[in-house]
């Protein structure tokens, strides 16, 4: 079992045994289990699990304090629900820049679950797998800090020695190819999910990660401001009950596309 989130967050650089895999076979099971319409949960996280949940990435108020989506909904006179979309929640018809937003704080991050929330999630995930020391992590190859072609070799070597970025040898390794995205595949203990970091950018949550026993899978799609988890019913109930997680139950065919929030639709 993994320790509490606070101890997980103390596992920083170096990357605690995280290694880029030379063989992407451990990820071969994922693609055949992805499918569904545009925006579907099951198109992001593999189908076939007993239950699914969505964790909404926290927003921030004007003072930089984390705020849940239901709190933002209340402040904006909107309604929180499982398929809510941020732009609709804050009353904006614009899905990227949030023109006309009623929320005066910071929007949630897309494609990245911030460390405090990720740490709490990992604490729960670790209690629902037998292989916490043997997990896999997909990191999208398209991040500028991953390729680092604009950084001098000496900078990247120094960064890698501090547990940041990837070496030229690691970048030459095969990619996991999923619909629309290619990823580096890394392996390590579950706590390494909190140690993936870039030179000059900060921590990046894995885009997908799962344990060797495949008891669950978590996915943070680049264009989503939510992280999706498939797992046992017991795990999902624990996630839904966690006071520090803004979590909602979903089904594989539920859509998180921009137009999926019909309750808070903005004309």
SULQUI-V47765 format. One record per residue. RES is the residue in one small letter. BURIAL is I if it has 24 or more other ideal C-beta (glycine too) atoms within 12 Angstrom, else O. Layout:
# SULQUI-V47765
<<RES;BURIAL> <RES;BURIAL>>
This chain:
# SULQUI-V47765
<<x;O> <x;I> <x;O> <x;O> <x;I> <x;O> <x;O> <x;I> <x;I> <x;O> <x;I> <x;O> <x;I> <x;O> <x;I> <x;I> <x;O> <x;I> <x;I> <x;I> <x;I> <x;O> <x;O> <x;I> <x;O> <x;I> <x;I> <x;O> <x;O> <x;I> <x;O> <x;O> <x;I> <x;I> <x;O> <x;I> <x;O> <x;O> <x;I> <x;I> <x;I> <x;I> <x;I> <x;I> <x;I> <x;I> <x;I> <x;O> <x;I> <x;O> <x;I> <x;I> <x;I> <x;I> <x;I> <x;I> <x;I> <x;I> <x;I> <x;O> <x;O> <x;O> <x;O> <x;O> <x;O> <x;I> <x;I> <x;I> <x;I> <x;O> <x;O> <x;I> <x;I> <x;O> <x;O> <x;I> <x;O> <x;I> <x;O> <x;I> <x;O> <x;I> <x;I> <x;I> <x;I> <x;I> <x;I> <x;I> <x;I> <x;I> <x;I> <x;I> <x;O> <x;O> <x;I> <x;O> <x;O> <x;I> <x;O> <x;O> <x;I> <x;I> <x;I> <x;O> <x;I> <x;I> <x;I> <x;I> <x;I> <x;I> <x;I> <x;I> <x;I> <x;I> <x;I> <x;I> <x;I> <x;I> <x;I> <x;I> <x;I> <x;I> <x;I> <x;I> <x;I> <x;I> <x;I> <x;I> <x;I> <x;O> <x;I> <x;I> <x;O> <x;I> <x;I> <x;I> <x;I> <x;I> <x;I> <x;I> <x;I> <x;O> <x;I> <x;O> <x;I> <x;I> <x;I> <x;I> <x;O> <x;O> <x;I> <x;O> <x;O> <x;O> <x;O> <x;I> <x;O> <x;O> <x;I> <x;I> <x;O> <x;O> <x;I> <x;I> <x;I> <x;I> <x;I> <x;O> <x;O> <x;I> <x;I> <x;O> <x;I> <x;O> <x;I> <x;I> <x;O> <x;I> <x;O> <x;O> <x;I> <x;I> <x;I> <x;I> <x;I> <x;I> <x;I> <x;I> <x;I> <x;I> <x;I> <x;I> <x;I> <x;I> <x;I> <x;I> <x;I> <x;I> <x;I> <x;O> <x;O> <x;O> <x;I> <x;I> <x;I> <x;I> <x;I> <x;I> <x;I> <x;I> <x;I> <x;O> <x;O> <x;I> <x;I> <x;I> <x;I> <x;I> <x;I> <x;I> <x;I> <x;I> <x;I> <x;I> <x;I> <x;I> <x;I> <x;I> <x;I> <x;I> <x;I> <x;I> <x;O> <x;O> <x;I> <x;I> <x;O> <x;I> <x;I> <x;I> <x;O> <x;I> <x;O> <x;O> <x;I> <x;I> <x;I> <x;I> <x;I> <x;I> <x;I> <x;I> <x;O> <x;I> <x;I> <x;I> <x;I> <x;I> <x;O> <x;I> <x;I> <x;O> <x;O> <x;I> <x;O> <x;I> <x;O>>
